[in-house]
């Protein structure tokens, strides 16, 4: 993952794979709660334990079983 420059801020409220607990793609929590930083909307990762279990999913994909990625819901220490 990049060093922080040119990363896209992805809002948790969009309920997409990038902010789902089950997505294994490259990301990091933003500086404010509710934000996930991703390299690209086309970044991919595997779904782990959800209805798409074992399938590669893009950061912007969605499903009805989204679970908030905990680091994105909390403010940094």
N, CA, C and O atoms as a Tripos MOL2 file, in Angstrom:
@<TRIPOS>MOLECULE
protein
  308   307    77     0     0
PROTEIN
NO_CHARGES

@<TRIPOS>ATOM
      1 N           0.8470   -1.1880    0.0000 N.3       1 UNK1
      2 CA          0.0000    0.0000    0.0000 C.3       1 UNK1
      3 C           0.8870    1.2430    0.0000 C.2       1 UNK1
      4 O           1.9920    1.2270    0.5420 O.2       1 UNK1
      5 N           0.4090    2.2860   -0.5920 N.am      2 UNK2
      6 CA          1.1650    3.5290   -0.6940 C.3       2 UNK2
      7 C           1.4250    4.1210    0.6850 C.2       2 UNK2
      8 O           0.8450    3.6860    1.6790 O.2       2 UNK2
      9 N           2.3060    5.1200    0.7330 N.am      3 UNK3
     10 CA          2.6980    5.7390    1.9980 C.3       3 UNK3
     11 C           1.6860    6.7660    2.5100 C.2       3 UNK3
     12 O           1.9770    7.4630    3.4810 O.2       3 UNK3
     13 N           0.5490    6.8790    1.9120 N.am      4 UNK4
     14 CA         -0.4690    7.8160    2.3780 C.3       4 UNK4
     15 C          -0.7870    8.9010    1.3630 C.2       4 UNK4
     16 O          -1.8230    9.5600    1.4580 O.2       4 UNK4
     17 N           0.0980    9.0890    0.3940 N.am      5 UNK5
     18 CA         -0.1420   10.0920   -0.6340 C.3       5 UNK5
     19 C          -1.0790    9.5260   -1.6810 C.2       5 UNK5
     20 O          -0.9690    8.3600   -2.0610 O.2       5 UNK5
     21 N          -1.9850   10.3390   -2.1370 N.am      6 UNK6
     22 CA         -2.9010    9.9840   -3.2090 C.3       6 UNK6
     23 C          -3.8430    8.8140   -2.8940 C.2       6 UNK6
     24 O          -4.3570    8.1760   -3.8120 O.2       6 UNK6
     25 N          -4.0710    8.5300   -1.6150 N.am      7 UNK7
     26 CA         -5.0410    7.5000   -1.2630 C.3       7 UNK7
     27 C          -6.4440    8.1020   -1.3090 C.2       7 UNK7
     28 O          -6.6310    9.2880   -1.0400 O.2       7 UNK7
     29 N          -7.4090    7.2810   -1.6480 N.am      8 UNK8
     30 CA         -8.7920    7.7320   -1.7100 C.3       8 UNK8
     31 C          -9.4570    7.5690   -0.3510 C.2       8 UNK8
     32 O          -9.3100    6.5340    0.2990 O.2       8 UNK8
     33 N         -10.1850    8.5850    0.0730 N.am      9 UNK9
     34 CA        -10.9650    8.5080    1.3040 C.3       9 UNK9
     35 C         -12.3130    7.8840    0.9630 C.2       9 UNK9
     36 O         -13.0550    8.4070    0.1320 O.2       9 UNK9
     37 N         -12.6160    6.7840    1.5980 N.am     10 UNK10
     38 CA        -13.8420    6.0310    1.3470 C.3      10 UNK10
     39 C         -14.7040    6.0900    2.6130 C.2      10 UNK10
     40 O         -14.2670    5.6580    3.6800 O.2      10 UNK10
     41 N         -15.9090    6.6170    2.5010 N.am     11 UNK11
     42 CA        -16.7900    6.7620    3.6610 C.3      11 UNK11
     43 C         -17.4160    5.4280    4.0640 C.2      11 UNK11
     44 O         -17.9540    4.7060    3.2250 O.2      11 UNK11
     45 N         -17.3390    5.1140    5.3460 N.am     12 UNK12
     46 CA        -17.9290    3.8880    5.8790 C.3      12 UNK12
     47 C         -19.4330    3.8510    5.5890 C.2      12 UNK12
     48 O         -19.9890    2.7810    5.3390 O.2      12 UNK12
     49 N         -20.0780    4.9880    5.6210 N.am     13 UNK13
     50 CA        -21.5340    5.0420    5.4120 C.3      13 UNK13
     51 C         -21.9660    4.5090    4.0420 C.2      13 UNK13
     52 O         -23.1470    4.2290    3.8360 O.2      13 UNK13
     53 N         -21.0370    4.3680    3.1170 N.am     14 UNK14
     54 CA        -21.3650    3.8090    1.7960 C.3      14 UNK14
     55 C         -21.6000    2.3010    1.8540 C.2      14 UNK14
     56 O         -22.1940    1.7260    0.9430 O.2      14 UNK14
     57 N         -21.1300    1.6610    2.9320 N.am     15 UNK15
     58 CA        -21.3090    0.2240    3.1560 C.3      15 UNK15
     59 C         -20.8430   -0.6140    1.9650 C.2      15 UNK15
     60 O         -21.5850   -1.4340    1.4250 O.2      15 UNK15
     61 N         -19.5990   -0.3810    1.5810 N.am     16 UNK16
     62 CA        -18.9790   -1.1260    0.4870 C.3      16 UNK16
     63 C         -17.8960   -2.0370    1.0530 C.2      16 UNK16
     64 O         -17.5330   -1.9230    2.2240 O.2      16 UNK16
     65 N         -17.3870   -2.9280    0.2340 N.am     17 UNK17
     66 CA        -16.3840   -3.8980    0.6850 C.3      17 UNK17
     67 C         -15.1850   -3.2370    1.3620 C.2      17 UNK17
     68 O         -14.6720   -3.7730    2.3450 O.2      17 UNK17
     69 N         -14.7300   -2.1030    0.8720 N.am     18 UNK18
     70 CA        -13.5480   -1.4470    1.4430 C.3      18 UNK18
     71 C         -13.6910   -1.1760    2.9320 C.2      18 UNK18
     72 O         -12.6880   -1.1190    3.6430 O.2      18 UNK18
     73 N         -14.9050   -1.0090    3.4120 N.am     19 UNK19
     74 CA        -15.1240   -0.7250    4.8310 C.3      19 UNK19
     75 C         -15.7800   -1.8840    5.5750 C.2      19 UNK19
     76 O         -16.2890   -1.7080    6.6820 O.2      19 UNK19
     77 N         -15.7660   -3.0640    4.9670 N.am     20 UNK20
     78 CA        -16.3810   -4.2430    5.5840 C.3      20 UNK20
     79 C         -15.3360   -5.0610    6.3510 C.2      20 UNK20
     80 O         -14.2080   -5.2350    5.8910 O.2      20 UNK20
     81 N         -15.7230   -5.5480    7.5040 N.am     21 UNK21
     82 CA        -14.8630   -6.3840    8.3400 C.3      21 UNK21
     83 C         -14.3580   -7.6190    7.5850 C.2      21 UNK21
     84 O         -13.2640   -8.1110    7.8630 O.2      21 UNK21
     85 N         -15.1350   -8.1080    6.6520 N.am     22 UNK22
     86 CA        -14.8210   -9.3640    5.9630 C.3      22 UNK22
     87 C         -13.8970   -9.2240    4.7640 C.2      22 UNK22
     88 O         -13.4450  -10.2320    4.2200 O.2      22 UNK22
     89 N         -13.6040   -7.9980    4.3390 N.am     23 UNK23
     90 CA        -12.7830   -7.7560    3.1520 C.3      23 UNK23
     91 C         -11.3130   -7.7510    3.5240 C.2      23 UNK23
     92 O         -10.9310   -7.1370    4.5210 O.2      23 UNK23
     93 N         -10.4760   -8.4270    2.7360 N.am     24 UNK24
     94 CA         -9.0490   -8.5470    3.0530 C.3      24 UNK24
     95 C          -8.1410   -7.6830    2.1850 C.2      24 UNK24
     96 O          -6.9240   -7.8670    2.1980 O.2      24 UNK24
     97 N          -8.6980   -6.7650    1.4490 N.am     25 UNK25
     98 CA         -7.8870   -5.9270    0.5590 C.3      25 UNK25
     99 C          -7.0650   -4.8900    1.2980 C.2      25 UNK25
    100 O          -7.2500   -4.6810    2.4970 O.2      25 UNK25
    101 N          -6.1440   -4.2310    0.5730 N.am     26 UNK26
    102 CA         -5.2700   -3.2200    1.1790 C.3      26 UNK26
    103 C          -6.0370   -1.9530    1.5420 C.2      26 UNK26
    104 O          -6.7260   -1.3690    0.7050 O.2      26 UNK26
    105 N          -5.9080   -1.5420    2.7860 N.am     27 UNK27
    106 CA         -6.6070   -0.3600    3.2940 C.3      27 UNK27
    107 C          -6.0090    0.0520    4.6240 C.2      27 UNK27
    108 O          -5.2400   -0.6910    5.2340 O.2      27 UNK27
    109 N          -6.3660    1.2320    5.0590 N.am     28 UNK28
    110 CA         -6.0130    1.6700    6.4120 C.3      28 UNK28
    111 C          -7.0890    2.6300    6.9020 C.2      28 UNK28
    112 O          -7.7960    3.2530    6.1090 O.2      28 UNK28
    113 N          -7.1980    2.7350    8.2000 N.am     29 UNK29
    114 CA         -8.1820    3.6380    8.7890 C.3      29 UNK29
    115 C          -7.7570    5.0780    8.5390 C.2      29 UNK29
    116 O          -6.5680    5.3960    8.5520 O.2      29 UNK29
    117 N          -8.7310    5.9390    8.3130 N.am     30 UNK30
    118 CA         -8.4520    7.3560    8.1280 C.3      30 UNK30
    119 C          -8.1570    8.0430    9.4500 C.2      30 UNK30
    120 O          -8.2150    7.4170   10.5090 O.2      30 UNK30
    121 N          -7.8440    9.3140    9.3890 N.am     31 UNK31
    122 CA         -7.5370   10.0930   10.5890 C.3      31 UNK31
    123 C          -8.7810   10.4640   11.3820 C.2      31 UNK31
    124 O          -8.6850   10.8720   12.5390 O.2      31 UNK31
    125 N          -9.9400   10.3230   10.7660 N.am     32 UNK32
    126 CA        -11.1990   10.5970   11.4610 C.3      32 UNK32
    127 C         -12.0740    9.3440   11.3930 C.2      32 UNK32
    128 O         -11.9750    8.5650   10.4460 O.2      32 UNK32
    129 N         -12.9260    9.1540   12.3940 N.am     33 UNK33
    130 CA        -13.8180    7.9850   12.3640 C.3      33 UNK33
    131 C         -14.6910    8.0080   11.1170 C.2      33 UNK33
    132 O         -15.0830    9.0740   10.6420 O.2      33 UNK33
    133 N         -14.9900    6.8310   10.5950 N.am     34 UNK34
    134 CA        -15.8850    6.7260    9.4550 C.3      34 UNK34
    135 C         -15.2140    6.8100    8.0990 C.2      34 UNK34
    136 O         -15.8890    6.8690    7.0710 O.2      34 UNK34
    137 N         -13.8720    6.8160    8.0900 N.am     35 UNK35
    138 CA        -13.1310    6.9200    6.8250 C.3      35 UNK35
    139 C         -12.1510    5.7590    6.6950 C.2      35 UNK35
    140 O         -11.4470    5.4150    7.6450 O.2      35 UNK35
    141 N         -12.1170    5.1630    5.5130 N.am     36 UNK36
    142 CA        -11.1490    4.1310    5.1600 C.3      36 UNK36
    143 C         -10.3400    4.6670    3.9890 C.2      36 UNK36
    144 O         -10.9060    5.2400    3.0580 O.2      36 UNK36
    145 N          -9.0380    4.4920    4.0240 N.am     37 UNK37
    146 CA         -8.1730    4.9300    2.9310 C.3      37 UNK37
    147 C          -7.8240    3.7340    2.0610 C.2      37 UNK37
    148 O          -7.3710    2.7020    2.5570 O.2      37 UNK37
    149 N          -8.0390    3.8820    0.7620 N.am     38 UNK38
    150 CA         -7.7510    2.8170   -0.2020 C.3      38 UNK38
    151 C          -6.9480    3.3980   -1.3640 C.2      38 UNK38
    152 O          -6.9910    4.6020   -1.6190 O.2      38 UNK38
    153 N          -6.2190    2.5350   -2.0610 N.am     39 UNK39
    154 CA         -5.4330    2.9880   -3.2060 C.3      39 UNK39
    155 C          -6.3080    3.3090   -4.4020 C.2      39 UNK39
    156 O          -6.0570    4.2720   -5.1260 O.2      39 UNK39
    157 N          -7.3460    2.4900   -4.6070 N.am     40 UNK40
    158 CA         -8.1760    2.6190   -5.7980 C.3      40 UNK40
    159 C          -9.5350    1.9740   -5.5540 C.2      40 UNK40
    160 O          -9.6490    1.0410   -4.7590 O.2      40 UNK40
    161 N         -10.5470    2.4600   -6.2240 N.am     41 UNK41
    162 CA        -11.8690    1.8390   -6.1280 C.3      41 UNK41
    163 C         -11.8630    0.4410   -6.7500 C.2      41 UNK41
    164 O         -12.7810   -0.3490   -6.5310 O.2      41 UNK41
    165 N         -10.8240    0.1500   -7.5230 N.am     42 UNK42
    166 CA        -10.7290   -1.1730   -8.1440 C.3      42 UNK42
    167 C          -9.7750   -2.1020   -7.3870 C.2      42 UNK42
    168 O          -9.5060   -3.2130   -7.8450 O.2      42 UNK42
    169 N          -9.2630   -1.6590   -6.2340 N.am     43 UNK43
    170 CA         -8.4430   -2.5540   -5.3970 C.3      43 UNK43
    171 C          -9.2800   -3.7840   -5.0630 C.2      43 UNK43
    172 O         -10.4970   -3.6940   -4.9040 O.2      43 UNK43
    173 N          -8.6160   -4.9360   -4.9580 N.am     44 UNK44
    174 CA         -9.3440   -6.1690   -4.6830 C.3      44 UNK44
    175 C          -8.8400   -6.8580   -3.4240 C.2      44 UNK44
    176 O          -7.7050   -6.6560   -2.9910 O.2      44 UNK44
    177 N          -9.7110   -7.6720   -2.8530 N.am     45 UNK45
    178 CA         -9.3870   -8.4940   -1.6980 C.3      45 UNK45
    179 C         -10.4000   -9.6170   -1.6150 C.2      45 UNK45
    180 O         -11.4600   -9.5580   -2.2370 O.2      45 UNK45
    181 N         -10.0710  -10.6310   -0.8510 N.am     46 UNK46
    182 CA        -10.9980  -11.7510   -0.6900 C.3      46 UNK46
    183 C         -12.0210  -11.4500    0.3840 C.2      46 UNK46
    184 O         -11.7200  -10.8120    1.3940 O.2      46 UNK46
    185 N         -13.2400  -11.9210    0.1490 N.am     47 UNK47
    186 CA        -14.2790  -11.8980    1.1690 C.3      47 UNK47
    187 C         -13.9730  -13.0780    2.0980 C.2      47 UNK47
    188 O         -13.7410  -14.1930    1.6310 O.2      47 UNK47
    189 N         -13.9740  -12.8360    3.3840 N.am     48 UNK48
    190 CA        -13.6530  -13.8820    4.3490 C.3      48 UNK48
    191 C         -14.8180  -14.0920    5.3110 C.2      48 UNK48
    192 O         -14.9820  -13.3460    6.2770 O.2      48 UNK48
    193 N         -15.6110  -15.1010    5.0390 N.am     49 UNK49
    194 CA        -16.6960  -15.4570    5.9390 C.3      49 UNK49
    195 C         -18.0610  -14.9000    5.5790 C.2      49 UNK49
    196 O         -19.0510  -15.2510    6.2230 O.2      49 UNK49
    197 N         -18.1440  -14.0540    4.5840 N.am     50 UNK50
    198 CA        -19.4230  -13.5000    4.1710 C.3      50 UNK50
    199 C         -20.0660  -14.3420    3.0830 C.2      50 UNK50
    200 O         -19.5990  -15.4440    2.7940 O.2      50 UNK50
    201 N         -21.1230  -13.8420    2.4830 N.am     51 UNK51
    202 CA        -21.8030  -14.6010    1.4360 C.3      51 UNK51
    203 C         -20.9460  -14.8030    0.1850 C.2      51 UNK51
    204 O         -21.2240  -15.6920   -0.6190 O.2      51 UNK51
    205 N         -19.9210  -13.9930    0.0210 N.am     52 UNK52
    206 CA        -19.0000  -14.1350   -1.1110 C.3      52 UNK52
    207 C         -17.7190  -14.8210   -0.6560 C.2      52 UNK52
    208 O         -16.6820  -14.6530   -1.2980 O.2      52 UNK52
    209 N         -17.7570  -15.5790    0.4150 N.am     53 UNK53
    210 CA        -16.5840  -16.2030    1.0380 C.3      53 UNK53
    211 C         -15.6520  -16.8380    0.0110 C.2      53 UNK53
    212 O         -16.0530  -17.6850   -0.7870 O.2      53 UNK53
    213 N         -14.3870  -16.3960    0.0600 N.am     54 UNK54
    214 CA        -13.3710  -16.9330   -0.8400 C.3      54 UNK54
    215 C         -13.3320  -16.2750   -2.1990 C.2      54 UNK54
    216 O         -12.4470  -16.5740   -3.0000 O.2      54 UNK54
    217 N         -14.2710  -15.3840   -2.4810 N.am     55 UNK55
    218 CA        -14.3190  -14.7080   -3.7760 C.3      55 UNK55
    219 C         -13.5830  -13.3750   -3.7180 C.2      55 UNK55
    220 O         -13.6300  -12.6620   -2.7150 O.2      55 UNK55
    221 N         -12.9010  -13.0570   -4.8160 N.am     56 UNK56
    222 CA        -12.2420  -11.7650   -4.9180 C.3      56 UNK56
    223 C         -13.2960  -10.6870   -5.1500 C.2      56 UNK56
    224 O         -14.1520  -10.8140   -6.0260 O.2      56 UNK56
    225 N         -13.2180   -9.6240   -4.3520 N.am     57 UNK57
    226 CA        -14.1960   -8.5320   -4.4440 C.3      57 UNK57
    227 C         -13.4620   -7.2020   -4.5500 C.2      57 UNK57
    228 O         -12.4180   -7.0040   -3.9290 O.2      57 UNK57
    229 N         -14.0120   -6.3100   -5.3320 N.am     58 UNK58
    230 CA        -13.4410   -4.9640   -5.4620 C.3      58 UNK58
    231 C         -13.8650   -4.0900   -4.2880 C.2      58 UNK58
    232 O         -14.8830   -4.3430   -3.6440 O.2      58 UNK58
    233 N         -13.0780   -3.0690   -4.0240 N.am     59 UNK59
    234 CA        -13.3240   -2.1660   -2.9000 C.3      59 UNK59
    235 C         -14.7160   -1.5380   -2.9480 C.2      59 UNK59
    236 O         -15.3130   -1.3030   -1.8980 O.2      59 UNK59
    237 N         -15.2350   -1.2680   -4.1170 N.am     60 UNK60
    238 CA        -16.5190   -0.5830   -4.2210 C.3      60 UNK60
    239 C         -17.7280   -1.5190   -4.2700 C.2      60 UNK60
    240 O         -18.8670   -1.0530   -4.3160 O.2      60 UNK60
    241 N         -17.4920   -2.8350   -4.2620 N.am     61 UNK61
    242 CA        -18.6020   -3.7980   -4.2790 C.3      61 UNK61
    243 C         -19.3860   -3.7400   -2.9720 C.2      61 UNK61
    244 O         -18.9070   -3.2260   -1.9610 O.2      61 UNK61
    245 N         -20.5860   -4.2710   -3.0150 N.am     62 UNK62
    246 CA        -21.4400   -4.2820   -1.8290 C.3      62 UNK62
    247 C         -22.2510   -5.5680   -1.7830 C.2      62 UNK62
    248 O         -22.4160   -6.2540   -2.7920 O.2      62 UNK62
    249 N         -22.7480   -5.8780   -0.6040 N.am     63 UNK63
    250 CA        -23.6820   -6.9900   -0.4410 C.3      63 UNK63
    251 C         -24.5500   -6.6900    0.7720 C.2      63 UNK63
    252 O         -24.2970   -5.7220    1.4890 O.2      63 UNK63
    253 N         -25.5370   -7.4810    1.0030 N.am     64 UNK64
    254 CA        -26.4700   -7.2430    2.1040 C.3      64 UNK64
    255 C         -25.9770   -7.7030    3.4610 C.2      64 UNK64
    256 O         -26.7170   -7.6220    4.4420 O.2      64 UNK64
    257 N         -24.7260   -8.1910    3.5420 N.am     65 UNK65
    258 CA        -24.2040   -8.7110    4.8060 C.3      65 UNK65
    259 C         -22.9850   -7.9310    5.2860 C.2      65 UNK65
    260 O         -22.1200   -8.4860    5.9630 O.2      65 UNK65
    261 N         -22.9140   -6.6470    4.9380 N.am     66 UNK66
    262 CA        -21.7990   -5.7730    5.3020 C.3      66 UNK66
    263 C         -21.6890   -5.6540    6.8150 C.2      66 UNK66
    264 O         -22.6950   -5.5510    7.5170 O.2      66 UNK66
    265 N         -20.4450   -5.6700    7.3130 N.am     67 UNK67
    266 CA        -20.1550   -5.4490    8.7320 C.3      67 UNK67
    267 C         -19.0490   -4.4080    8.8140 C.2      67 UNK67
    268 O         -18.0240   -4.5360    8.1440 O.2      67 UNK67
    269 N         -19.2460   -3.3930    9.6190 N.am     68 UNK68
    270 CA        -18.2730   -2.2990    9.7060 C.3      68 UNK68
    271 C         -16.9020   -2.7870   10.1850 C.2      68 UNK68
    272 O         -16.7980   -3.4990   11.1840 O.2      68 UNK68
    273 N         -15.8620   -2.3950    9.4620 N.am     69 UNK69
    274 CA        -14.4790   -2.6770    9.8410 C.3      69 UNK69
    275 C         -14.1580   -1.8150   11.0560 C.2      69 UNK69
    276 O         -14.1390   -0.5890   10.9560 O.2      69 UNK69
    277 N         -13.9080   -2.4340   12.1850 N.am     70 UNK70
    278 CA        -13.7500   -1.7350   13.4600 C.3      70 UNK70
    279 C         -12.7340   -0.6110   13.4490 C.2      70 UNK70
    280 O         -13.0430    0.4570   13.9780 O.2      70 UNK70
    281 N         -11.5250   -0.7710   12.8780 N.am     71 UNK71
    282 CA        -10.5770    0.3540   12.8830 C.3      71 UNK71
    283 C         -11.1240    1.6150   12.2070 C.2      71 UNK71
    284 O         -10.7430    2.7230   12.5840 O.2      71 UNK71
    285 N         -11.9960    1.4680   11.2310 N.am     72 UNK72
    286 CA        -12.5510    2.6310   10.5400 C.3      72 UNK72
    287 C         -13.6310    3.3230   11.3600 C.2      72 UNK72
    288 O         -13.9230    4.4960   11.1260 O.2      72 UNK72
    289 N         -14.2200    2.6290   12.3010 N.am     73 UNK73
    290 CA        -15.2880    3.2050   13.1110 C.3      73 UNK73
    291 C         -14.7550    4.0030   14.2920 C.2      73 UNK73
    292 O         -15.4950    4.7730   14.9050 O.2      73 UNK73
    293 N         -13.4820    3.8250   14.6160 N.am     74 UNK74
    294 CA        -12.9090    4.4570   15.7980 C.3      74 UNK74
    295 C         -11.9370    5.5650   15.4080 C.2      74 UNK74
    296 O         -11.3120    5.5250   14.3470 O.2      74 UNK74
    297 N         -11.8250    6.5600   16.2950 N.am     75 UNK75
    298 CA        -10.8600    7.6350   16.0850 C.3      75 UNK75
    299 C          -9.4600    7.1300   16.4730 C.2      75 UNK75
    300 O          -9.3340    6.2950   17.3690 O.2      75 UNK75
    301 N          -8.4130    7.6290   15.8070 N.am     76 UNK76
    302 CA         -7.0640    7.2060   16.1800 C.3      76 UNK76
    303 C          -6.7210    7.6550   17.5970 C.2      76 UNK76
    304 O          -7.2500    8.6490   18.0960 O.2      76 UNK76
    305 N          -5.8330    6.9100   18.2280 N.am     77 UNK77
    306 CA         -5.4230    7.2490   19.6150 C.3      77 UNK77
    307 C          -4.5720    8.5000   19.6390 C.2      77 UNK77
    308 O          -4.1400    8.9330   20.7080 O.2      77 UNK77
@<TRIPOS>BOND
     1     1     2 1
     2     2     3 1
     3     3     4 2
     4     3     5 am
     5     5     6 1
     6     6     7 1
     7     7     8 2
     8     7     9 am
     9     9    10 1
    10    10    11 1
    11    11    12 2
    12    11    13 am
    13    13    14 1
    14    14    15 1
    15    15    16 2
    16    15    17 am
    17    17    18 1
    18    18    19 1
    19    19    20 2
    20    19    21 am
    21    21    22 1
    22    22    23 1
    23    23    24 2
    24    23    25 am
    25    25    26 1
    26    26    27 1
    27    27    28 2
    28    27    29 am
    29    29    30 1
    30    30    31 1
    31    31    32 2
    32    31    33 am
    33    33    34 1
    34    34    35 1
    35    35    36 2
    36    35    37 am
    37    37    38 1
    38    38    39 1
    39    39    40 2
    40    39    41 am
    41    41    42 1
    42    42    43 1
    43    43    44 2
    44    43    45 am
    45    45    46 1
    46    46    47 1
    47    47    48 2
    48    47    49 am
    49    49    50 1
    50    50    51 1
    51    51    52 2
    52    51    53 am
    53    53    54 1
    54    54    55 1
    55    55    56 2
    56    55    57 am
    57    57    58 1
    58    58    59 1
    59    59    60 2
    60    59    61 am
    61    61    62 1
    62    62    63 1
    63    63    64 2
    64    63    65 am
    65    65    66 1
    66    66    67 1
    67    67    68 2
    68    67    69 am
    69    69    70 1
    70    70    71 1
    71    71    72 2
    72    71    73 am
    73    73    74 1
    74    74    75 1
    75    75    76 2
    76    75    77 am
    77    77    78 1
    78    78    79 1
    79    79    80 2
    80    79    81 am
    81    81    82 1
    82    82    83 1
    83    83    84 2
    84    83    85 am
    85    85    86 1
    86    86    87 1
    87    87    88 2
    88    87    89 am
    89    89    90 1
    90    90    91 1
    91    91    92 2
    92    91    93 am
    93    93    94 1
    94    94    95 1
    95    95    96 2
    96    95    97 am
    97    97    98 1
    98    98    99 1
    99    99   100 2
   100    99   101 am
   101   101   102 1
   102   102   103 1
   103   103   104 2
   104   103   105 am
   105   105   106 1
   106   106   107 1
   107   107   108 2
   108   107   109 am
   109   109   110 1
   110   110   111 1
   111   111   112 2
   112   111   113 am
   113   113   114 1
   114   114   115 1
   115   115   116 2
   116   115   117 am
   117   117   118 1
   118   118   119 1
   119   119   120 2
   120   119   121 am
   121   121   122 1
   122   122   123 1
   123   123   124 2
   124   123   125 am
   125   125   126 1
   126   126   127 1
   127   127   128 2
   128   127   129 am
   129   129   130 1
   130   130   131 1
   131   131   132 2
   132   131   133 am
   133   133   134 1
   134   134   135 1
   135   135   136 2
   136   135   137 am
   137   137   138 1
   138   138   139 1
   139   139   140 2
   140   139   141 am
   141   141   142 1
   142   142   143 1
   143   143   144 2
   144   143   145 am
   145   145   146 1
   146   146   147 1
   147   147   148 2
   148   147   149 am
   149   149   150 1
   150   150   151 1
   151   151   152 2
   152   151   153 am
   153   153   154 1
   154   154   155 1
   155   155   156 2
   156   155   157 am
   157   157   158 1
   158   158   159 1
   159   159   160 2
   160   159   161 am
   161   161   162 1
   162   162   163 1
   163   163   164 2
   164   163   165 am
   165   165   166 1
   166   166   167 1
   167   167   168 2
   168   167   169 am
   169   169   170 1
   170   170   171 1
   171   171   172 2
   172   171   173 am
   173   173   174 1
   174   174   175 1
   175   175   176 2
   176   175   177 am
   177   177   178 1
   178   178   179 1
   179   179   180 2
   180   179   181 am
   181   181   182 1
   182   182   183 1
   183   183   184 2
   184   183   185 am
   185   185   186 1
   186   186   187 1
   187   187   188 2
   188   187   189 am
   189   189   190 1
   190   190   191 1
   191   191   192 2
   192   191   193 am
   193   193   194 1
   194   194   195 1
   195   195   196 2
   196   195   197 am
   197   197   198 1
   198   198   199 1
   199   199   200 2
   200   199   201 am
   201   201   202 1
   202   202   203 1
   203   203   204 2
   204   203   205 am
   205   205   206 1
   206   206   207 1
   207   207   208 2
   208   207   209 am
   209   209   210 1
   210   210   211 1
   211   211   212 2
   212   211   213 am
   213   213   214 1
   214   214   215 1
   215   215   216 2
   216   215   217 am
   217   217   218 1
   218   218   219 1
   219   219   220 2
   220   219   221 am
   221   221   222 1
   222   222   223 1
   223   223   224 2
   224   223   225 am
   225   225   226 1
   226   226   227 1
   227   227   228 2
   228   227   229 am
   229   229   230 1
   230   230   231 1
   231   231   232 2
   232   231   233 am
   233   233   234 1
   234   234   235 1
   235   235   236 2
   236   235   237 am
   237   237   238 1
   238   238   239 1
   239   239   240 2
   240   239   241 am
   241   241   242 1
   242   242   243 1
   243   243   244 2
   244   243   245 am
   245   245   246 1
   246   246   247 1
   247   247   248 2
   248   247   249 am
   249   249   250 1
   250   250   251 1
   251   251   252 2
   252   251   253 am
   253   253   254 1
   254   254   255 1
   255   255   256 2
   256   255   257 am
   257   257   258 1
   258   258   259 1
   259   259   260 2
   260   259   261 am
   261   261   262 1
   262   262   263 1
   263   263   264 2
   264   263   265 am
   265   265   266 1
   266   266   267 1
   267   267   268 2
   268   267   269 am
   269   269   270 1
   270   270   271 1
   271   271   272 2
   272   271   273 am
   273   273   274 1
   274   274   275 1
   275   275   276 2
   276   275   277 am
   277   277   278 1
   278   278   279 1
   279   279   280 2
   280   279   281 am
   281   281   282 1
   282   282   283 1
   283   283   284 2
   284   283   285 am
   285   285   286 1
   286   286   287 1
   287   287   288 2
   288   287   289 am
   289   289   290 1
   290   290   291 1
   291   291   292 2
   292   291   293 am
   293   293   294 1
   294   294   295 1
   295   295   296 2
   296   295   297 am
   297   297   298 1
   298   298   299 1
   299   299   300 2
   300   299   301 am
   301   301   302 1
   302   302   303 1
   303   303   304 2
   304   303   305 am
   305   305   306 1
   306   306   307 1
   307   307   308 2
@<TRIPOS>SUBSTRUCTURE
     1 UNK1         2 RESIDUE 1 A UNK
     2 UNK2         6 RESIDUE 1 A UNK
     3 UNK3        10 RESIDUE 1 A UNK
     4 UNK4        14 RESIDUE 1 A UNK
     5 UNK5        18 RESIDUE 1 A UNK
     6 UNK6        22 RESIDUE 1 A UNK
     7 UNK7        26 RESIDUE 1 A UNK
     8 UNK8        30 RESIDUE 1 A UNK
     9 UNK9        34 RESIDUE 1 A UNK
    10 UNK10       38 RESIDUE 1 A UNK
    11 UNK11       42 RESIDUE 1 A UNK
    12 UNK12       46 RESIDUE 1 A UNK
    13 UNK13       50 RESIDUE 1 A UNK
    14 UNK14       54 RESIDUE 1 A UNK
    15 UNK15       58 RESIDUE 1 A UNK
    16 UNK16       62 RESIDUE 1 A UNK
    17 UNK17       66 RESIDUE 1 A UNK
    18 UNK18       70 RESIDUE 1 A UNK
    19 UNK19       74 RESIDUE 1 A UNK
    20 UNK20       78 RESIDUE 1 A UNK
    21 UNK21       82 RESIDUE 1 A UNK
    22 UNK22       86 RESIDUE 1 A UNK
    23 UNK23       90 RESIDUE 1 A UNK
    24 UNK24       94 RESIDUE 1 A UNK
    25 UNK25       98 RESIDUE 1 A UNK
    26 UNK26      102 RESIDUE 1 A UNK
    27 UNK27      106 RESIDUE 1 A UNK
    28 UNK28      110 RESIDUE 1 A UNK
    29 UNK29      114 RESIDUE 1 A UNK
    30 UNK30      118 RESIDUE 1 A UNK
    31 UNK31      122 RESIDUE 1 A UNK
    32 UNK32      126 RESIDUE 1 A UNK
    33 UNK33      130 RESIDUE 1 A UNK
    34 UNK34      134 RESIDUE 1 A UNK
    35 UNK35      138 RESIDUE 1 A UNK
    36 UNK36      142 RESIDUE 1 A UNK
    37 UNK37      146 RESIDUE 1 A UNK
    38 UNK38      150 RESIDUE 1 A UNK
    39 UNK39      154 RESIDUE 1 A UNK
    40 UNK40      158 RESIDUE 1 A UNK
    41 UNK41      162 RESIDUE 1 A UNK
    42 UNK42      166 RESIDUE 1 A UNK
    43 UNK43      170 RESIDUE 1 A UNK
    44 UNK44      174 RESIDUE 1 A UNK
    45 UNK45      178 RESIDUE 1 A UNK
    46 UNK46      182 RESIDUE 1 A UNK
    47 UNK47      186 RESIDUE 1 A UNK
    48 UNK48      190 RESIDUE 1 A UNK
    49 UNK49      194 RESIDUE 1 A UNK
    50 UNK50      198 RESIDUE 1 A UNK
    51 UNK51      202 RESIDUE 1 A UNK
    52 UNK52      206 RESIDUE 1 A UNK
    53 UNK53      210 RESIDUE 1 A UNK
    54 UNK54      214 RESIDUE 1 A UNK
    55 UNK55      218 RESIDUE 1 A UNK
    56 UNK56      222 RESIDUE 1 A UNK
    57 UNK57      226 RESIDUE 1 A UNK
    58 UNK58      230 RESIDUE 1 A UNK
    59 UNK59      234 RESIDUE 1 A UNK
    60 UNK60      238 RESIDUE 1 A UNK
    61 UNK61      242 RESIDUE 1 A UNK
    62 UNK62      246 RESIDUE 1 A UNK
    63 UNK63      250 RESIDUE 1 A UNK
    64 UNK64      254 RESIDUE 1 A UNK
    65 UNK65      258 RESIDUE 1 A UNK
    66 UNK66      262 RESIDUE 1 A UNK
    67 UNK67      266 RESIDUE 1 A UNK
    68 UNK68      270 RESIDUE 1 A UNK
    69 UNK69      274 RESIDUE 1 A UNK
    70 UNK70      278 RESIDUE 1 A UNK
    71 UNK71      282 RESIDUE 1 A UNK
    72 UNK72      286 RESIDUE 1 A UNK
    73 UNK73      290 RESIDUE 1 A UNK
    74 UNK74      294 RESIDUE 1 A UNK
    75 UNK75      298 RESIDUE 1 A UNK
    76 UNK76      302 RESIDUE 1 A UNK
    77 UNK77      306 RESIDUE 1 A UNK
